[in-house]
Amino acid sequence: MTAILSVCVTCRRAESDPADKTRPGAHLHHALDALDCPDGVEIRAVECLSACNNGCAVALSAPGKWSYVYGHMCAENAPDILAGSAAYAATADGLVPWRARPVIFRKQSLARIPPLSAPPDPQE
């Protein structure tokens, strides 16, 4: 099962206005794309994760797993983001032991969202 690493490409960090007008979230996405993506992880650019006061933001999700939103990321964090994504992809439920998470994931978690359960079967 593939884990999705969603990267907000419209994110700005507080008080940032890059000279080249490329949003910091887009720089983060480019930095992630420049590295080898771990097995079981797919990187997707998204327009907004609604974490504007906590940009740059990324989210990890997969069917049947807990999902996470992380903020205050930057392009320099790309190797740690991919390491954390690989650890997430390797779990059955999305719960990576706290000490096995990269430090940036331990300190910059904005949300942990439970997996969606399948809708009840109307015939049961």
Secondary structure as the mmCIF struct_conf table of DSSP 4:
data_model
#
loop_
_struct_conf.conf_type_id
_struct_conf.id
_struct_conf.beg_label_comp_id
_struct_conf.beg_label_asym_id
_struct_conf.beg_label_seq_id
_struct_conf.end_label_comp_id
_struct_conf.end_label_asym_id
_struct_conf.end_label_seq_id
HELX_LH_PP_P HELX_LH_PP_P1 THR A 2 THR A 2
STRN STRN1 ALA A 3 CYS A 8
TURN_TY1_P TURN_TY1_P1 VAL A 9 THR A 10
TURN_TY1_P TURN_TY1_P2 ALA A 14 GLU A 15
TURN_TY1_P TURN_TY1_P3 ALA A 19 ASP A 20
HELX_RH_AL_P HELX_RH_AL_P1 PRO A 24 ASP A 33
TURN_TY1_P TURN_TY1_P4 ALA A 34 ALA A 34
BEND BEND1 LEU A 35 LEU A 35
HELX_LH_PP_P HELX_LH_PP_P2 ASP A 36 PRO A 38
TURN_TY1_P TURN_TY1_P5 ASP A 39 GLY A 40
STRN STRN2 VAL A 41 VAL A 46
BEND BEND2 GLU A 47 GLU A 47
BEND BEND3 SER A 50 SER A 50
HELX_RH_3T_P HELX_RH_3T_P1 CYS A 52 ASN A 54
BEND BEND4 CYS A 56 CYS A 56
STRN STRN3 VAL A 58 SER A 61
TURN_TY1_P TURN_TY1_P6 PRO A 63 GLY A 64
BEND BEND5 LYS A 65 LYS A 65
STRN STRN4 SER A 67 TYR A 70
BEND BEND6 HIS A 72 HIS A 72
HELX_RH_3T_P HELX_RH_3T_P2 ALA A 75 ASN A 77
HELX_RH_AL_P HELX_RH_AL_P2 ALA A 78 ALA A 89
TURN_TY1_P TURN_TY1_P7 ALA A 90 ALA A 90
BEND BEND7 ALA A 92 GLY A 94
HELX_RH_3T_P HELX_RH_3T_P3 TRP A 98 ALA A 100
BEND BEND8 ARG A 101 ARG A 101
HELX_RH_AL_P HELX_RH_AL_P3 VAL A 103 LYS A 107
STRN STRN5 SER A 109 ILE A 113
HELX_LH_PP_P HELX_LH_PP_P3 PRO A 114 ASP A 121
TURN_TY1_P TURN_TY1_P8 PRO A 122 GLN A 123
#
